[in-house]
Amino acid sequence: MGHTRAMRKLVLPLSTALLISLAGCGFEAPAPKRTPPPQTPLPPISTISVSLTVPVNDLAAMLNAKTERQLAQMSGKKVSCFIAKCKMDLIATRTGPITAQARDGGIAVDLPFAVMAHVTLKGGFFKTGGDANAIGEARAFSTLALTPDWRVQTHTHGDVQLSDSHLRLGPINMSVTDLWNHNDEHLSDEIFKQLDKKLGPAIKLKPQAEKLWARVQQPIRVGKKPLSWLVLSPQALRIGRVETVGNALQVSLAADVRGRVVISDTPPPVKPLPLPRPAPLGTPSNAFTFTIPVTLPYDRAAKLALDRLSKRPPHVGSTQIKIQRLEILPSHDDVVVALRFCVAQKWDLFGWFDSCGDGYLRGRPVFDAAANNVRIVNVHYDTGTEDLLLKAMHWLAGDKLAQQLEQHLVFNVAHDMDKLDASVTRALAKPQGKDVVIYGEVQGFGQPTLGWTDKGFLALFTAHGQVHAALNPQKS
């Protein structure tokens, strides 16, 4: 009897010890192979254009102010006097107002002037000179060109009509008109060069290009809750052909940009880019497209899924699977769902003897446009986890757990999308800016595409419409 009691006392501690040791049993699958998540696609290129108008009357007023005394002057210029080379001193002065008219993308100029000339003719055995005065009119046309550093250059050409005046050099009597025409490349061109020196710098295109280039680099606030910004990444700055609008010259400046909305509590930092060289512009367009992101961080998605799984734990057969921890980890072609889960024993009312371990499943994120849901589909065990379960828990190695888990990996983002839609539409309708004012109309939204980053899911949808920009005359 004493021996039996001793055996019973020994069995109880051994049984308890065995159960406690079983409670410590678990498993840990090898970490899955992962590669960096896919790159976020670049937003499409759109164009923001402004028109710069130059009234030709203003240019005419400038020319009149700067040529009040004289148009051109030459001293000792070698010219041809038909029978020999001469030297000419010449002063051309304006006799009436310069008039200008916008025409064919350039400037037509009429300029009345008077010429006072002194010509010296020197031969082997003689030297003579003479003076002549004449009244004339220059009819010129100036075309515009742009240098790589955004300076405007004009090229003026035309013809000169002179009164019938004569110049006597000793025994030689010659027509001033004939002399002028014979040396047109020296005499007319001198007047035209003086016009070019004044016209080009008066058309100040570079400051306006700098204003537009600086403006498109400044984030535009387009939302409050959440605080969001339209960031325009500039790619190029273009200039169109000079057009004639009434009695003014008009040229279009256009910035190529990639627009995207960034959600941030503060304006996204921008490193200013220097003004690039001008690129040619085809047909100006106000059509505009930019991308709007709806982000779902992995930790937020994981918490949503874990809350659902806590309320409705999955079962494999009659065995309940308790999910204790869930993480979502990105990879290039899919995402990894990392689980800490326990297999409950039916007879264990307190869960003391659950068999727990770490395992990994994989699935591909997709976007369900009909319901505005982010889903993880085709969920299956990672190879390392599947191999482990085949050896340790063969009954758990099938697809039952993955199928049930997939039902909880669904995340609705409709509310976030609607909020951004509304806030972006309202914000763009309000003109913003000082030197360059930008505003636009959102006309529609495209079908979202889904990507994922190292931080979360990224549903990108495009907003398209019209964008308008204008130089503020009060600030120019």
C-alpha positions in Angstrom: 0.0 0.0 0.0 2.8 2.4 0.9 4.5 1.7 -2.4 1.3 2.4 -4.4 0.8 5.8 -2.6 4.3 6.7 -3.4 3.8 5.9 -7.1 0.7 8.0 -7.2 2.5 11.0 -5.7 5.2 10.6 -8.3 2.8 10.3 -11.3 1.1 13.7 -10.6 4.3 15.8 -10.8 5.5 13.9 -13.9 2.1 14.4 -15.7 2.1 18.1 -14.8 5.7 18.5 -16.0 4.9 16.7 -19.3 1.9 19.0 -20.0 4.0 22.1 -19.2 6.7 20.9 -21.5 4.1 20.3 -24.2 2.8 23.8 -23.7 6.2 25.1 -24.8 6.1 23.3 -28.1 6.1 25.6 -31.2 7.4 26.1 -34.6 9.1 28.9 -36.6 9.1 28.9 -40.4 12.2 30.3 -42.2 11.9 34.0 -43.3 10.6 34.3 -46.9 12.6 35.7 -49.7 11.7 39.3 -50.5 12.8 41.8 -53.1 12.3 45.6 -53.1 8.7 46.8 -53.9 8.0 48.0 -57.4 8.7 51.6 -58.4 5.8 54.0 -58.3 4.9 54.9 -61.9 5.7 58.4 -63.0 2.8 60.8 -63.5 2.0 61.8 -67.1 3.5 65.0 -68.5 1.1 67.9 -68.7 1.7 71.5 -69.8 1.0 74.8 -67.9 1.1 77.7 -70.4 0.9 81.5 -70.0 0.7 84.1 -72.7 3.0 87.1 -72.7 1.6 90.1 -74.6 3.9 93.0 -75.8 2.0 96.1 -77.1 3.8 97.4 -80.1 2.7 101.0 -79.2 4.8 100.6 -76.1 7.8 99.6 -78.2 7.3 102.6 -80.5 7.1 104.9 -77.5 10.4 103.4 -76.3 12.1 103.9 -79.7 11.0 107.5 -79.8 12.3 108.2 -76.3 15.7 106.6 -77.0 16.2 108.1 -80.5 15.3 111.7 -79.6 18.5 113.1 -80.9 20.1 110.8 -83.4 19.6 107.4 -85.0 23.0 106.5 -86.2 26.5 108.0 -86.5 29.5 106.9 -88.6 33.0 108.4 -88.6 35.6 107.7 -91.3 33.6 104.8 -92.8 35.2 103.5 -96.0 32.5 103.5 -98.8 32.5 103.2 -102.5 32.3 106.4 -104.5 32.1 104.6 -107.8 35.5 105.7 -109.2 37.4 105.2 -105.9 37.1 104.5 -102.2 35.9 107.4 -100.1 35.6 108.0 -96.4 32.3 109.2 -95.0 31.2 110.9 -91.8 27.4 110.6 -91.3 24.8 111.5 -88.8 21.2 110.3 -89.2 18.7 112.1 -87.0 15.0 111.5 -86.6 12.7 114.1 -88.1 9.3 112.8 -86.9 7.8 110.1 -84.7 8.6 106.5 -85.3 5.5 104.4 -86.0 5.3 100.7 -85.5 2.7 98.1 -86.3 2.5 94.4 -85.3 2.5 92.3 -88.4 3.1 88.6 -89.2 4.6 87.9 -85.8 7.1 90.8 -86.2 7.2 94.6 -86.1 6.8 96.9 -89.1 8.6 100.2 -88.5 8.4 103.5 -90.4 11.1 105.9 -89.5 11.5 109.5 -91.0 15.0 110.9 -90.8 17.5 113.4 -92.1 21.1 112.7 -93.2 24.1 115.0 -93.0 27.1 113.5 -94.7 30.6 114.6 -95.4 32.6 112.6 -97.9 36.4 112.7 -98.5 37.9 111.4 -101.7 41.6 111.1 -102.0 43.6 110.1 -105.1 47.2 109.9 -106.0 47.6 113.6 -106.9 44.5 115.2 -105.4 42.2 115.3 -102.4 38.7 116.7 -102.3 35.6 116.5 -100.2 32.0 117.5 -100.1 28.9 117.8 -98.0 25.3 116.7 -98.6 22.0 116.8 -96.8 19.0 114.6 -97.6 15.6 113.7 -96.2 14.5 110.1 -96.1 12.3 107.4 -94.7 13.3 103.9 -93.6 10.6 101.2 -93.9 11.8 98.2 -91.9 10.5 94.9 -90.6 11.9 93.3 -87.4 11.7 89.6 -86.7 12.3 88.1 -83.3 14.6 85.3 -82.2 15.5 83.8 -78.8 18.9 83.0 -77.5 19.6 79.9 -75.3 19.8 82.2 -72.3 16.3 83.7 -72.9 17.4 87.0 -74.4 15.4 88.4 -77.3 17.2 89.4 -80.4 15.7 91.2 -83.3 16.8 91.2 -86.9 15.7 94.3 -88.8 15.8 94.6 -92.6 14.1 96.9 -95.1 14.7 99.7 -97.5 15.4 103.4 -97.4 13.9 106.1 -99.6 15.9 109.4 -99.9 15.1 112.8 -101.4 16.8 113.8 -104.7 20.0 115.4 -103.4 23.4 115.7 -104.9 27.0 115.6 -103.6 29.8 117.4 -105.5 33.3 116.0 -105.1 35.5 118.4 -107.1 34.5 117.7 -110.8 32.3 114.8 -109.8 28.6 115.3 -109.2 26.8 112.3 -107.8 23.3 111.5 -106.5 23.1 110.9 -102.7 20.5 108.3 -103.4 22.8 106.4 -105.8 25.6 106.7 -103.3 23.4 105.4 -100.5 22.1 102.5 -102.6 25.6 101.6 -103.7 26.6 101.3 -100.1 23.4 100.0 -98.7 25.0 97.3 -96.6 26.9 100.0 -94.7 24.5 102.9 -94.5 21.0 101.3 -94.2 22.3 98.5 -92.0 23.7 101.0 -89.6 20.3 102.4 -88.9 18.7 98.9 -88.7 21.4 97.8 -86.2 20.6 100.7 -84.0 16.9 99.7 -84.0 18.0 96.1 -83.1 20.1 97.3 -80.2 17.0 99.0 -78.7 14.2 96.6 -79.6 15.6 93.3 -78.4 16.4 94.4 -74.8 13.0 96.1 -74.5 11.2 92.8 -74.9 11.8 91.3 -71.5 10.9 87.7 -71.8 13.4 86.1 -69.4 11.9 87.6 -66.2 8.5 86.2 -67.2 10.0 82.8 -67.9 11.7 82.9 -64.5 8.4 83.7 -62.8 6.6 80.8 -64.4 9.5 78.4 -63.8 9.6 79.4 -60.1 5.9 79.2 -59.7 5.4 75.6 -60.9 8.0 74.5 -58.4 6.0 75.8 -55.5 3.6 73.2 -53.9 -0.1 74.1 -54.2 -2.3 73.2 -51.2 -5.3 71.2 -52.4 -6.6 69.6 -49.2 -7.0 70.2 -45.4 -8.1 66.9 -44.0 -5.7 65.3 -44.8 -3.4 68.2 -45.5 -2.3 67.6 -49.1 -0.3 69.4 -51.8 -0.2 69.4 -55.6 3.5 69.1 -56.5 4.4 70.0 -60.1 7.8 68.5 -61.0 9.0 70.6 -63.9 10.6 68.8 -66.9 11.1 71.6 -69.5 10.2 75.1 -70.3 9.0 75.8 -73.9 8.2 78.9 -76.0 5.9 79.1 -78.9 6.0 81.2 -82.1 5.4 84.9 -81.9 1.8 85.7 -82.9 0.1 88.9 -83.8 -2.9 89.8 -81.8 -4.3 93.2 -82.7 -1.4 95.7 -82.5 0.5 93.5 -80.1 2.9 90.6 -80.2 1.9 87.5 -78.2 4.1 84.6 -77.3 3.2 81.5 -75.2 5.4 80.1 -72.5 4.7 76.6 -71.3 6.2 74.4 -68.6 6.1 70.7 -68.9 5.3 69.2 -65.5 4.5 65.9 -63.8 1.8 66.6 -61.3 1.1 64.5 -58.3 -0.7 65.1 -55.0 1.4 64.5 -51.8 -0.2 64.1 -48.4 2.0 65.8 -45.8 1.5 68.0 -42.8 3.9 70.6 -44.2 4.7 71.7 -47.8 7.0 69.1 -49.4 10.6 70.4 -49.6 11.6 71.5 -53.1 15.1 72.0 -54.4 14.8 74.9 -56.9 15.9 74.0 -60.4 17.7 76.6 -62.5 16.0 78.1 -65.5 16.6 75.7 -68.4 17.2 76.5 -72.0 14.1 77.2 -74.0 12.6 74.3 -75.9 10.2 74.7 -78.9 6.5 74.6 -78.2 4.0 73.2 -80.7 0.3 74.0 -80.1 -0.3 75.4 -76.6 -2.8 73.3 -74.6 -4.5 73.8 -71.2 -5.3 70.0 -70.9 -3.9 68.8 -67.6 -3.6 65.4 -65.9 -2.1 64.6 -62.4 -2.2 61.7 -60.1 -3.8 61.5 -56.7 -2.6 58.9 -54.2 -4.7 57.1 -51.7 -2.4 55.5 -49.2 -3.1 52.6 -46.8 -0.2 52.0 -44.5 0.6 48.3 -43.9 0.3 48.7 -40.1 -3.2 50.1 -40.5 -4.3 47.4 -42.9 -2.8 44.7 -40.6 -4.7 46.0 -37.6 -8.0 46.0 -39.5 -7.4 42.4 -40.6 -6.3 41.3 -37.1 -9.4 42.9 -35.5 -11.6 40.9 -37.9 -9.8 37.7 -37.3 -10.1 38.2 -33.5 -13.9 38.3 -33.9 -14.1 35.5 -36.5 -11.1 33.2 -36.0 -10.5 30.8 -38.9 -11.0 27.0 -38.5 -9.3 24.1 -40.2 -11.6 21.2 -39.8 -12.9 21.5 -36.2 -9.7 23.1 -35.0 -9.7 26.8 -34.3 -6.6 28.9 -35.4 -5.9 31.8 -33.1 -4.1 34.7 -35.0 -2.0 36.6 -32.4 0.0 38.8 -34.7 -0.3 39.9 -38.3 2.1 41.9 -40.4 2.2 42.8 -44.1 5.6 43.0 -45.7 6.2 44.2 -49.3 8.0 42.4 -52.0 8.3 43.2 -55.7 5.7 40.9 -57.2 3.5 40.4 -54.1 3.2 41.0 -50.4 4.0 38.7 -47.5 1.5 38.2 -44.7 3.5 37.3 -41.6 1.5 35.5 -38.9 2.0 34.5 -35.3 -0.8 31.9 -34.8 -1.7 29.2 -32.4 -3.5 25.9 -32.9 -6.0 25.4 -30.0 -6.6 22.0 -28.4 -10.3 21.2 -27.9 -9.8 19.8 -24.4 -7.7 22.8 -23.3 -10.3 25.3 -22.0 -7.7 27.9 -20.9 -5.4 27.7 -24.0 -2.5 26.6 -21.9 -1.4 24.0 -24.3 -1.8 25.7 -27.6 0.8 24.9 -30.2 2.1 28.3 -31.5 4.5 29.4 -34.2 5.4 31.9 -36.9 4.5 31.3 -40.5 4.3 33.3 -43.8 1.8 33.5 -46.6 2.0 35.4 -49.9 -0.6 37.1 -52.0 -0.9 39.7 -54.7 -2.6 43.1 -54.0 -5.3 44.2 -56.5 -7.8 47.0 -56.7 -11.5 46.3 -56.9 -12.7 49.4 -58.7 -16.4 48.5 -58.4 -16.2 48.6 -54.6 -13.1 50.8 -54.2 -11.4 48.0 -52.2 -7.8 47.0 -51.9 -7.6 43.2 -51.7 -4.9 40.6 -51.3 -5.8 37.7 -53.5 -4.3 34.3 -54.4 -3.2 33.9 -50.8 -1.0 30.8 -50.3 1.7 29.6 -48.0 5.3 30.7 -48.6 7.4 27.7 -49.7 9.4 27.6 -46.4 6.2 27.7 -44.3 4.5 25.0 -46.4 7.5 22.7 -46.1 7.5 23.1 -42.4 3.8 22.4 -42.0 4.0 19.3 -44.2 6.5 17.9 -41.7 5.0 19.1 -38.4 1.3 19.7 -39.0 0.3 18.0 -42.2 -3.4 18.6 -41.6 -2.7 22.4 -41.6 -0.6 22.4 -44.8 -3.6 22.7 -47.2 -5.3 25.9 -48.5 -8.1 26.1 -45.9 -6.3 28.7 -43.7 -5.2 30.8 -46.7 -8.7 30.9 -48.1 -10.3 32.1 -44.9 -7.5 34.6 -44.3 -8.0 36.1 -47.8 -11.6 37.0 -46.8 -10.3 39.3 -44.2 -7.6 40.9 -46.3 -10.0 43.4 -47.9 -9.7 47.1 -47.2 -12.1 49.8 -48.4 -10.7 53.2 -49.4 -13.8 54.8 -50.9 -14.1 57.4 -48.1 -10.5 58.5 -48.5 -10.9 58.7 -52.3 -14.1 60.8 -52.0 -12.5 63.2 -49.6 -9.5 63.8 -51.8 -11.7 64.1 -54.9 -13.7 66.9 -53.3 -10.9 68.8 -51.7 -8.7 68.8 -54.8 -11.6 69.9 -57.0 -12.4 72.8 -54.7 -8.9 73.9 -54.1 -7.9 74.0 -57.8 -10.9 76.2 -58.7 -9.5 78.9 -56.5 -6.8 81.1 -58.2 -3.5 80.8 -56.3 -0.3 82.7 -56.6 1.1 86.2 -56.9 3.4 86.7 -59.9 1.8 83.8 -61.7 -1.8 82.9 -60.9 -2.8 79.2 -61.4 -6.3 77.7 -61.2 -8.1 74.9 -62.9 -11.2 72.8 -63.4 -11.2 69.1 -62.6 -13.4 67.4 -65.2 -13.1 63.8 -64.2 -11.2 61.1 -62.6 -9.6 58.0 -64.1 -9.6 54.4 -63.1 -7.3 53.8 -60.1 -4.3 51.6 -60.4 -2.7 49.9 -57.4 0.9 49.8 -56.4 2.7 49.3 -53.1 5.7 50.8 -51.5 7.9 50.0 -48.6 5.3 51.7 -46.3 1.9 50.8 -47.6 -0.5 50.2 -50.4 -0.8 53.0 -53.0 -4.0 53.5 -55.0 -3.2 56.0 -57.8 -6.0 57.6 -59.7 -5.7 60.4 -62.2 -7.6 63.7 -62.3 -7.9 65.4 -65.6 -9.3 68.7 -66.7 -8.1 72.2 -67.7 -5.5 74.3 -65.9 -5.0 78.0 -66.5 -2.1 80.3 -65.6 -1.8 84.0 -66.0 1.0 86.5 -65.4 -0.3 89.0 -62.8 0.1 92.5 -64.4 0.0 94.0 -60.9 3.2 92.0 -60.0 5.1 91.9 -63.3 
